Amino acid sequence: MGLCEKQLTCSLDRGSSWEDPRSRSTQRRCPRRHRALSALTLAMRSVFAARRAVLVFAVLFAASLPALPWVLSLVYPLAAAAVMPALPEENVRVTIAFIGDVIPHERLVDSARVARTRPGDGENPRGGTAAAAYDFTPILRHVAPYLRAADYAVANLETPLAGPESGYTGFPLFNAPLELALALRQAGIDLCTTANNHCLDRGWSGLVATIDRLAQAGLAHVGTNRSLTESQTPLVVDLKGVHVGFLAYTETLNGHSPPRERGTYAVNRLDVDRVASDAALARLLGAEIVVALVHWGDEYQRQPHARQIAVTRALLESEAVLSRGVDVIIGHHSHVVQPIARVGGLAGGPGKYVAYSLGNFLSNQPWRYSDSGLIAYLHLEKSGFRARVTGLSYLPVYVQRDVSRFPTRYRALPVLPGRETLSDLPLSRAQRARLTQIPAELDPLLFRPEEGVQPLDPSALGLSETPAR
């Protein structure tokens, strides 16, 4: 080793500075060699400094090991709380009730009349908001406790609420008074789906008036829209911390069409790709469970047709609606009850459900199968940050008609198997027999306890066998 190299090494080891007396002449004769030696000096100094830092860190780390768990116990909860919200202390359970078709035939509307309309009474062309001309609350008095006991309740309103100017009428062009919406709200309904084949019975103005009157009654709506923005904003409801999205669509409009300039948004038409897109948007808005309310199928048929099954598979299965962001399909329109089925999922675990049709909830169709319908109860559970569907129960509802006096009087009666059905109106022998028959004819369509589909247990809603009315 030459003199310069020995003295350089010693100097680096001692941490002192040293300058070779020949460095100036070397710098003049060989500047490249001088720069290389300077770089080497800096590099070696860095290595020695890093070695000292590692040794110091190792000593400090070893000394702190006994206190490490205590430090982490303080730091981790603070960091976790800053990053994510607190977990709920226990599971949250939510129940949503869905009722079938509310079809106010003219005879049913007439039965609710309680006062002759005079200038200044109710809704009438001359204005005024004094005494109501109609009262539907007695019709719903027996079934209302089973709606109010749910956390949220949804109805299929199959009529416009266009106002009295053109008169209140039934089939084929419906129009019902505002008091029907008020009675539904008082009975416990929170949301009405308005996407159905009668939503344009009174044209565009009737569609807008219906939405406005529902809001006046304190009811949300889904399925028809006053603007493009409204049609592009899915309804997401917070139910005890579980966020549920509600979508609604119809297959048919009975030949009616909205104005051309409003055709893209006035009514939600059933299309699998549209449903999937809306479901994805609802998820972006926070929905953990997505329910599609669908007006479809063939009237008076007790089994779903091929189109209903295809859409279900497109939404719930690998190529269907339920697989594309939808968890539950609730169907309407057939005016008779159709099957309820679970789609996918393992036994005892979460699944997706389709109720093809809930039948009639309120109507003047007294023949067999159309004289009754269902309240379907969707059961949800949230544990931590995960919400799931745990089952679907059902309660049959019978529409009683008392023709012993004029006008005919109506009552929607809950039918609990094995228990006496009560009414404030006299029940005929034929009606009592029919009340016994309804659960028996529905069981083959609905009863699937292994899939989480079974009759309602009133105690699950906190109700006794005969709830107070």
TIPA-606173 format. One record per residue (C-alpha): x, y, z. Coordinates in steps of 0.25 Angstrom, whole numbers, padded with zeros to 4 digits, always signed. Example, Ala and Ser with C-alpha at 12.3 -4.5 7.8 and 13.67 -1.06 7.14 Angstrom:
<atoms>
+0049-0018+0031
+0055-0004+0029
</atoms>
This chain:
<atoms>
+0000+0000+0000
+0006+0014-0004
+0007+0026+0005
-0005+0033+0000
-0014+0021+0002
-0009+0017+0016
-0010+0032+0021
-0024+0033+0015
-0029+0020+0022
-0023+0025+0036
-0029+0038+0034
-0043+0032+0031
-0042+0022+0043
-0038+0034+0053
-0049+0043+0047
-0039+0054+0045
-0036+0062+0032
-0023+0060+0025
-0018+0066+0012
-0007+0059+0004
+0004+0070+0002
+0004+0064-0013
-0011+0066-0014
-0009+0080-0020
+0001+0076-0031
-0008+0063-0033
-0020+0072-0035
-0013+0080-0045
-0007+0068-0052
-0019+0058-0051
-0032+0065-0047
-0040+0052-0051
-0032+0044-0040
-0034+0055-0030
-0050+0055-0032
-0050+0040-0030
-0042+0040-0017
-0052+0051-0012
-0064+0042-0015
-0058+0030-0009
-0055+0038+0004
-0070+0043+0005
-0075+0028+0002
-0067+0022+0013
-0071+0033+0023
-0085+0030+0020
-0083+0015+0022
-0077+0018+0036
-0088+0027+0040
-0099+0017+0036
-0092+0006+0044
-0092+0015+0056
-0107+0018+0054
-0111+0003+0053
-0103+0000+0066
-0110+0011+0074
-0124+0007+0068
-0122-0007+0072
-0118-0003+0086
-0130+0006+0088
-0140-0005+0082
-0135-0016+0091
-0137-0007+0103
-0151-0003+0099
-0156-0017+0096
-0162-0019+0110
-0171-0007+0108
-0175-0010+0094
-0188-0016+0096
-0192-0005+0105
-0189+0005+0095
-0196-0002+0084
-0208-0004+0093
-0209+0011+0094
-0206+0015+0079
-0214+0004+0071
-0228+0008+0076
-0225+0022+0074
-0220+0019+0059
-0232+0010+0057
-0242+0020+0062
-0236+0030+0052
-0237+0021+0040
-0251+0014+0042
-0264+0016+0049
-0267+0008+0062
-0273-0005+0060
-0287-0007+0066
-0287-0014+0079
-0298-0025+0075
-0305-0029+0062
-0315-0020+0056
-0328-0026+0051
-0338-0019+0041
-0351-0024+0036
-0357-0018+0024
-0372-0020+0020
-0377-0021+0006
-0392-0021+0002
-0398-0025-0011
-0407-0017-0021
-0415-0006-0016
-0425-0004-0027
-0437+0006-0023
-0448+0001-0032
-0459+0011-0032
-0468+0003-0023
-0457+0002-0013
-0455+0017-0014
-0470+0020-0012
-0470+0011+0000
-0460+0021+0007
-0469+0033+0004
-0473+0040+0018
-0478+0053+0014
-0484+0060+0001
-0474+0069-0005
-0478+0083-0004
-0471+0096-0008
-0459+0097+0002
-0460+0082+0006
-0448+0073+0003
-0441+0073-0011
-0451+0079-0021
-0450+0088-0033
-0454+0100-0025
-0443+0099-0015
-0443+0098+0000
-0437+0088+0010
-0448+0086+0021
-0455+0073+0024
-0450+0061+0016
-0460+0054+0007
-0454+0040+0008
-0448+0032+0019
-0441+0019+0016
-0435+0017+0030
-0446+0007+0035
-0443-0002+0023
-0429-0003+0028
-0431-0003+0043
-0429-0018+0045
-0417-0020+0037
-0410-0007+0041
-0403-0012+0053
-0396-0022+0045
-0390-0011+0036
-0387-0002+0047
-0379-0012+0054
-0369-0013+0043
-0357-0004+0042
-0362+0001+0028
-0374-0002+0019
-0375-0002+0004
-0388-0002-0004
-0391-0004-0019
-0400+0008-0022
-0407+0004-0035
-0415+0017-0038
-0412+0032-0040
-0416+0042-0030
-0418+0053-0040
-0429+0061-0033
-0444+0062-0033
-0445+0071-0046
-0447+0059-0055
-0454+0051-0045
-0451+0038-0037
-0452+0026-0045
-0448+0011-0045
-0444+0002-0057
-0440+0004-0068
-0435+0018-0065
-0432+0020-0050
-0432+0032-0041
-0433+0032-0026
-0434+0043-0015
-0423+0048-0007
-0430+0042+0005
-0425+0028+0000
-0411+0032+0002
-0413+0038+0015
-0420+0025+0020
-0408+0017+0015
-0398+0026+0023
-0407+0025+0035
-0407+0010+0034
-0391+0010+0034
-0387+0011+0019
-0375+0019+0017
-0372+0017+0002
-0381+0015-0010
-0376+0009-0023
-0383+0016-0035
-0377+0009-0047
-0388+0001-0052
-0398-0001-0064
-0408+0010-0058
-0398+0021-0055
-0401+0029-0068
-0416+0027-0067
-0417+0042-0065
-0406+0046-0074
-0393+0053-0070
-0400+0063-0062
-0407+0052-0054
-0393+0045-0052
-0387+0058-0046
-0399+0061-0038
-0398+0047-0032
-0384+0049-0027
-0388+0063-0021
-0400+0057-0014
-0391+0045-0008
-0381+0055-0003
-0393+0063+0003
-0397+0051+0010
-0383+0048+0016
-0380+0037+0006
-0368+0034-0002
-0369+0029-0016
-0360+0021-0026
-0363+0017-0041
-0368+0030-0047
-0361+0043-0048
-0363+0058-0051
-0349+0061-0056
-0337+0054-0061
-0329+0057-0049
-0340+0050-0041
-0339+0037-0050
-0324+0037-0048
-0325+0037-0032
-0328+0024-0026
-0335+0024-0013
-0326+0019-0001
-0332+0019+0013
-0325+0017+0026
-0332+0007+0034
-0325+0006+0048
-0312+0007+0041
-0315-0002+0030
-0315+0005+0017
-0326-0001+0007
-0327+0004-0007
-0341+0003-0014
-0343+0002-0029
-0356+0001-0037
-0359-0003-0051
-0371-0007-0060
-0372-0016-0072
-0385-0010-0078
-0392+0004-0078
-0406-0001-0084
-0402+0005-0097
-0400+0019-0091
-0387+0027-0094
-0381+0040-0087
-0379+0052-0095
-0367+0050-0105
-0358+0060-0098
-0360+0053-0085
-0360+0039-0090
-0346+0036-0085
-0349+0038-0070
-0364+0039-0067
-0366+0024-0064
-0355+0013-0061
-0357+0002-0071
-0352-0012-0068
-0339-0014-0074
-0328-0023-0068
-0317-0014-0072
-0324-0002-0067
-0327-0009-0053
-0312-0013-0052
-0308+0001-0055
-0317+0007-0044
-0313-0004-0034
-0298+0000-0036
-0302+0014-0034
-0310+0011-0022
-0297+0004-0016
-0289+0016-0019
-0299+0024-0011
-0297+0014+0001
-0307+0004-0001
-0304-0009+0006
-0316-0017+0001
-0323-0014-0012
-0338-0017-0014
-0345-0017-0028
-0360-0015-0028
-0364-0020-0042
-0378-0019-0048
-0378-0031-0058
-0384-0044-0062
-0398-0049-0067
-0411-0045-0059
-0418-0056-0051
-0407-0066-0054
-0402-0073-0041
-0389-0077-0047
-0378-0068-0052
-0377-0068-0067
-0363-0070-0075
-0360-0055-0076
-0361-0053-0061
-0352-0065-0059
-0342-0060-0069
-0341-0047-0063
-0339-0053-0049
-0328-0061-0054
-0322-0049-0060
-0323-0041-0048
-0321-0051-0036
-0313-0063-0043
-0300-0062-0051
-0307-0055-0063
-0319-0049-0056
-0324-0037-0048
-0320-0043-0034
-0306-0045-0039
-0304-0031-0044
-0306-0023-0031
-0320-0027-0027
-0322-0035-0014
-0338-0036-0014
-0349-0035-0025
-0363-0032-0020
-0373-0034-0031
-0387-0029-0034
-0398-0028-0045
-0403-0042-0046
-0414-0040-0035
-0412-0054-0030
-0401-0059-0021
-0389-0065-0028
-0377-0073-0022
-0366-0068-0013
-0353-0074-0016
-0339-0073-0010
-0328-0072-0021
-0314-0076-0018
-0307-0076-0005
-0303-0088+0005
-0313-0094+0015
-0313-0085+0027
-0306-0074+0020
-0310-0061+0013
-0317-0063+0000
-0325-0055-0010
-0340-0055-0011
-0351-0053-0022
-0366-0052-0018
-0372-0053-0032
-0385-0046-0028
-0392-0042-0015
-0406-0042-0020
-0416-0032-0017
-0416-0024-0004
-0428-0016-0006
-0438-0017-0018
-0452-0021-0022
-0448-0034-0028
-0456-0044-0020
-0453-0057-0027
-0444-0068-0022
-0429-0065-0022
-0431-0050-0025
-0439-0047-0012
-0426-0049-0005
-0411-0045-0005
-0399-0045+0004
-0391-0036+0013
-0377-0040+0011
-0367-0038+0022
-0352-0036+0018
-0343-0039+0029
-0329-0033+0029
-0317-0034+0039
-0305-0026+0040
-0292-0031+0048
-0281-0021+0048
-0280-0015+0034
-0287-0027+0027
-0302-0026+0024
-0309-0039+0019
-0323-0044+0016
-0327-0055+0026
-0341-0059+0021
-0354-0055+0016
-0367-0058+0024
-0382-0055+0019
-0395-0052+0025
-0408-0055+0016
-0418-0043+0015
-0433-0045+0011
-0442-0034+0006
-0455-0035+0013
-0467-0030+0006
-0480-0027+0014
-0491-0026+0004
-0502-0026+0014
-0504-0011+0013
-0501+0000+0003
-0491+0004-0001
-0482-0009+0001
-0473-0008+0012
-0458-0014+0011
-0448-0019+0021
-0434-0024+0019
-0432-0035+0029
-0419-0042+0033
-0421-0057+0033
-0412-0065+0043
-0413-0080+0041
-0420-0087+0053
-0425-0074+0059
-0438-0068+0058
-0439-0056+0048
-0447-0044+0054
-0454-0033+0048
-0463-0021+0052
-0473-0025+0041
-0481-0038+0041
-0474-0050+0034
-0483-0059+0026
-0482-0074+0027
-0475-0074+0013
-0465-0064+0017
-0461-0072+0029
-0459-0084+0020
-0451-0076+0011
-0442-0071+0022
-0439-0085+0026
-0436-0089+0011
-0426-0077+0008
-0414-0082+0016
-0416-0097+0011
-0416-0092-0004
-0404-0083-0001
-0395-0093+0006
-0391-0101-0007
-0387-0088-0014
-0379-0081-0002
-0375-0091+0010
-0361-0094+0009
-0355-0093+0023
-0342-0099+0018
-0340-0087+0009
-0344-0077+0020
-0358-0075+0014
-0369-0078+0024
-0382-0071+0031
-0380-0059+0040
-0378-0061+0054
-0385-0049+0060
-0376-0049+0073
-0364-0047+0064
-0370-0033+0061
-0374-0031+0076
-0389-0034+0073
-0398-0043+0081
-0407-0052+0075
-0418-0042+0074
-0411-0028+0074
-0419-0016+0079
-0426-0008+0068
</atoms>
